[in-house]
Amino acid sequence: MESILMSCEKISIKVVEKLIIQNISLAVNKNQIVGLLGPNGAGKTSTFYAIAGIVKINSGKIIFQENEIHNLPIHKRANHGLAYLPQEPSLFNDLSVIENLNGISELSKQPNLMTVDEIIHTFNLKKIINKKGRELSGGQRRKTEIARTLIGSPKLLLLDEPFSGIDPIAVDEIKDLLSHIKTMGISILITDHNVRETLKICDKSYLMADGSIFLAGTKEEIVSNSLAKEKYLGSSFE
């Protein structure tokens, strides 16, 4: 039986008396990449915020490594091994790549899974280590941001739109890196509007609409599902 790393059990978030996510239940197993997909306004980012600790849930439970974490602040969830990478740029623009990496390494209170040198080698960052954050292309920036999440000892990465604003070659590179990260024993929960490329790397995915999950399955199960095409993918999606 596969071991569950993180699960949301019937979580809901209410803002000004309006439910923006309703009774969401999902699970990420160890050594697994899981997608959370859906149209704009479906509730994907709100679900990520809830797991990361940015917003509080009104009901339900979030369990990580068999511990309830929904009442913990962000930094304590991070100490447990949960790393969140938002869609918005998060590098320091006035610092070089190596300074961005070293700065986080020095601040980390957890034993580092990899040294900064190992991260630079794994992510093929050597040619850009002296570039300032503002000088990086979209793909270079995203690779550096993902690399930075590996400092410390993460067990689960939450990746919000990692393919946004980057070219197809960079998308392929990041897909390969995410698959490599999985082999390191790190699980990933990912959301992205590039649904075709996201489905390719996910072991399973959940589809959301209007604040609720309406379907879960493998790429093949989702692509062949009539409800998935009706609510999200479109009739011509293959």
Secondary structure, 3 states (H helix, E strand, C coil): CCCEEEEEEEEEEEECCEEEEEEEEEEEECCCEEEEECCCCCCHHHHHHHHHCCCCCCEEEEEECCEECCCCCHHHHHHHCEEEECCCCCCCCCCEHHHHHHHHHHHCCCCCCCCHHHHHHHCCCHHHCCCEHHHCCHHHHHHHHHHHHCCCCCCEEEEECCCCCCCHHHHHHHHHHHHHHHHCCCEEEEECCCHHHHHHHCCEEEEEECCEEEEEECHHHHHCCHHHHHHHHCCCCC
